[in-house]
């Protein structure tokens, strides 16, 4: 995953354009079943329109000596996203009105984009800005804003059931490691893992979309199907650093996705930040919108906007790590394992089953034996009434539901439990 992020880091991505296609083509090599779809500029998607396609070849600011004081070739964050083309000589006063920097982070280039209004601009560090002397500057942005397409990638892994679990991640930011690339690379690894499984209970809809407009566009094409079939979903973003974990619930805050995510977090990580839907900020805004109402939440490492490098050039490959990405993968993998196994069970005998004759219960009482596993098994059986699912029971008896999966299988194999 870290190597994928390293390879993808230099690509200049935005809502549309060649950078998005290059990213999807790269990911398609890792998951060949991924299809790349195109929606034309100007298409109506609910209350929005698919924007013009934006591409950029070069951009720079030169001083009177011909020295390039700012150059897109050094960092694709130097140009405000969706900047219209310009080639003009101007003085520093005029130029300053088109410059963006962060006084509180003097060594960071901010990530700025103008999506739906024509303008141009450059982003630079505050220290670079202070070094600009009065005088004339040549400003050039060689970009295009033309009718084209919005691209997204999608993959459907079919399971036994037509009911689906959604994994959604975004591919629309330039060189940002945690906020951008951690999501697609972890999602790609999850897709590979899911595809390797012999038979899954549920089907998996996995999509790589530009944030906001991409999710809106996708929903405009698939809403009715998704409303009928989606039982749970996760927005995969900011899953690459080594810090704490985070959770943003669905709007209902009581969906199956919320239930699974909270159970996994409570039982498998040391601590996590529990946010509310009022602190949302990614595509859960679209999936949980009134009328859409999909059961989608976000499970992250450090939440977007909550780490100092966010949306700046400091969100580089040093912010993420192989260990951080593995942690992001692990927590989401556990959520999916829980969903696959979260059945309701009914015990098949009246009163307590005779476990001793099945080798499941000690036949000699002892004050020195550890009966923890036996107590867990008996407590589990006590709540197998066909009404409580695996997570309900695990929460009730204070254990991790994943640890009950093999126990449920053993009891089922013995004919003591049946799935409801």
N, C-alpha and C positions, 0 to 999 in steps of 0.2 A: 504493500500500500504506500509506503513512504517513497519507494522508487517511482511509482506512478505519479505521485504528487510532484516529485522533483522534475519528472519529464514534462508535466503539464504546466508547471509554474510560469514559464516564460510567455505562454500564449496570452494574447490580448483578447479577452472575452468581453462581451457586452450582451445586451438583450438579443441582438441579432448579429449576423455577420460571419465572416470566415473563421474567426476565433472559436465560435460556438461549434461550427462544423468540424474544425480540426480536433476539438476536444472530444466530440461525439465519435469521430472516426477512430481516434486513439482508443477510447473505451470499447468500441465495437470489436477491436482486435482481442480484447480480454473476454468479452461476452458476445460471441458472434451472432447470437439470436437477437441482439438489440437492433431494432429498426429505427432509422432516422426519418422523421416526418417533417413536412414543410407546409406552412400556412402563409398565404400571400399577404403582403402589406395591404392595409386598408380593409381587411376582412373584419366584420363586426363580431365581437366576442363579448356577449352580454352588454355591459355599458361602456365597453372599451373598443378600441380599434387596434389591430396589429400595426405596429409602427413601421416607418421606413427602415430599410436595412442600412446599418452603419458599418463602414469599413475605414481603416486608416492605414496609410503607407508610411508617413513620416511626419514629424512635427518638431519644431525647435524655436528657440529665441536666441538671436544673435545680437551682440553689442556692436558698437561702431567699429571695433577692430576686427569684426568678422568672427569673433570667438563665440562658440555656442555655450551660452551660460545655462540653458536648459535644453535637454535633448530627450525626446521620446525613446530613442534607441537605448538610453541608459536605464530607463524605467518606464513601463507603459502606464504607470500611475501619474506621470507628469502631465498627461493631457486629460482634461475633463471629458468623461465619456459622452459620446454623441455630439462632440464639438463639430460645428459646421466648418467648412474650409475657409481659410483666410491666408492672404499673403500681403502684408502691409508694413510700412515703416511708421512708427509712432514713438512719442516720447514716454518717459517713465510714468508720468502722471496718468496718461490714458491707459497704459499697460496695466498699471496697478489695479484698475477696476475689473480686470479679468484674471487676476491672480488669487490663488487660494492657498493659505498656509495655516499652521496651528501654533499660535504663540505659546501655548502651554506645553507643546511637544516640539521644540525647535529643530529636532533632527529627523522628524517624521514627515513624509509626503502624505497628505490626506487623499483619500479616495472620494472623488466628487463626480457626479454624473447628472447631466441634464437630459432627462428622458423625453419629455413631451413639450419642450419649448426650444425653439431655435436659439442657440447662443454658442459661444466658444470660450475656452478658458484653459489656463495652465495651473497645475498644482506643483508646489515646491515646498521645501522645508522653510521654516521661518528664518533660519540662518542664511539660506540662499537668498531669500527675499531681502534681508538686511544688507547683503553684499552688493545689491544692484545700485549702481551709481546713476545720478541724473544724466540724461542723454537720450539719444535716439536708439531704437531697437527694431530689428526686423523680426516680425512674427509670422511664422508660416505653419499652417496645419494643412497637410495634404490628406483630406478625408473625403468621403462621399456619403450622401444621404439620398438614397434612391429607392424606388419601388423594388422590393425583393421578397424575401421570405423570413419568417421566424421558424427556427428549427427546434425540435425536441427529440429525445430518444425514448423509446418505450420497449418494454419486454413483458410478456405474460408467460409465467411458468404455471402450467396447468396441474392441478391436484385432483384428488378424488371428488372434491366438492367444487361447484361453481362459485361458492362464496369466496371472497377475495380479501387478501391483506395487502394494503397499499404501502409502498416505500417510495417516497418522493424526495428528490434532492435537486439542488439548482446549479446551473452552469452559466453564470452571467457576470461574474466578477473577474477582473484582470488578475494580476499577480498578488493574490492574497491566499495564504496557506490554510489557516484554520477556518476562517469564515467562508472560504470558497471551496478549496480542494479537498479538505477532509471529508466533506459530505459525499461527493462523487466517488472517491476512492474506497471509502468504507462501504458505500452502497454497491459498488462493483464487486467487492469481496463477498458481500452477503449474497449477491446474485449468483456468483460462482458456487458458493456453498449450497444454496438452495437447489441449483441446477444439478448438483452432484448427488442429492438425496434420491433414493430409489422411488419413493412414493410419498408425497406430502398430503396431509389431510385437506389443506386449503390451497387455492390458487393464489399466485402472487403477481400483482401488477406493480411493476417497477418503472419509474419514470424519471428522466433527467430533463428538467425544464428551466427556462429562464425564470427567475423569481418574480412573483406577482403576475406579470402579464402572461408568462408561460403557464402558470397554474390556472389562470382564468381561461386562457385559450384551450387548455386541455379539458377543463371542466365543461366548457361550452360544447365540446364534441362528445363527451362521454358521461354527462351528469346523470341521466336517467339510469344507465347501466350501473354506475358506481353507487347511486343511492339504493338500488335494489340489492347489490351484491357485496358491498364493502362492509366487513364486520369490524375491522380495526385498521389503523394506519399510523405511520410515523413519518414526520418530516426529519430528514437526516441532514444535520448541519452542525458545525462547530463541535466535531467529535475527535479532534486530533491532539489536544494539548494534554499536559500531565497533571492538570489541576483537578478541582472538584468536579462532580457531576451536577447536572441541572435537569429540571423537569418543568415543562410548560403544558398544562392540561388542555384538553379540548374545551370548547365553549360550555358544554354541558357539565364538564368536570366529573362525570360519572359513567363515561363510556367504557367499553371493554378494553380499549387501548389504554385508557387512564388506569384502570384496575390492574392490568398486566404490568404496565410500566412501574407503577408505584410498588407493586409486590417485588419485582425484580430489583429495583433500587434499594428498597428497605432490607433486602436479604443478601445482596451481593456486593455492595460498596460500603465503604466506611461512613460516608456522609454525602449528602447532596442538597442542593438548593431547590426548594419547592416554590415555584413562582405561581402566579394566578394567570388566568387568561387575559386579564387587563395588562399584563406585561408581555403579551405576544409581540412578535415582530417579523416572523417569516411566513411561509405559505399556509400555516395553520389559520391565518386570517381568511384565506379563500376557502379552504376545505371545511371550515366551521361556520362560514357565513350563514345568516338566516336564509332558509330555503334550500341551502346546500346540506348543511347539518351532517357532515360525515364524521365518523368517530375517529378523529385524527389528533394526535398530540406530538410533542417533541421531547426526545430524550437526548441530552447533549453532554459534553464535558462542560467547559465554561461557556455560559450563555452569551450569545451575540450582544454586544454593547456593554458587557460586564468585565472585559479585560482591556488594559490600556492600549494594546496594539491594534484593537479593532478598527477596521476601515482606514488603516494607514499602511505605509510601506514597512512598518515594523512587524506586521503580521506576515512574517516571512517563514522560510522553512525551519528556522530555529524555534519557532513557536510550537510547531508540531513535532512529534517524534514517533518512531516505530512503536514504542510502548504506549504512547497516548492514543495512537490510532487503534492499536490492539484492544485497549480498554474500551474505546468507542464501539468497536466491532463486537466485543464480548457482551456488552450490556444489551445491545440490540439483538444479537443472536439469542440470548437468553429470553428476551421478550417473545421472539418467534417460536422458540422451543416451548415456552409456556402456552402460547396460543394453540400450537399443534396438539398439545396434550391436555388441554383444560376441559376434560370431559366431566360429565356427571355420572356417578356410579350408584348402583343399587345393590346392596348385599342380598344374596340369594337364599339365606337361611334365616329362620327365626331365632332370636336370642343370639348369644355369642357363638360363633362357629368353633368347632373343636379343632384348634390349631395344632395341638400336640401331635395328633396322628398324621398331620401333613408336614411335620418337621419344622413348623413355624413358631413353636412355643416350647420353652424348656419343660421337661418332664420331671425335673427334680428342683424343688424350691431351695433357695440358698440366700443367706443374708449377705454374701460377699459378691454375688454376681451383679453386673451392670445391666439393668433391664430397660435402659433408655429406648433402645430400638423396639423392644416389645411393646412398651407403653405407647410409643408413637404409632405403631401398627394398630394397636387396639383402639386408640383415639381416632385414628383415621377410619377404621371400620365403623365406629360408633356414629359417624356423621355421613356414612354412605347411604343416604336415604333417597337418592334420586333427585333431590331438590338442590343440593349444594354442589357446585363445581369444585374442581381440584384446588383452585386458589381460595375459594371460600373456606374450604376445610383447612388448608394450610394456614390461613390467617387465624382461624379459630383455635388450632392446636399449636400455633406458634412455631411453625417450621417453614422451610422453603419448599414451594410446590415442586420444583424440579427434583428435589430429593424424594418425592413421593411417586414419581413416575415409574421407577422400576418396581416399587412395592405394589403399586396398582396392577402392573402387568403380572407380577407373581401371583397375587390373589386372584386375578382374572383367570390365569392359567390353571389355578386350582379349582376353578368353577365357583368361587365364593363371591365374585363381583361380576356384574354385567353393566355395560355402558348404556346409558339412557340417551 
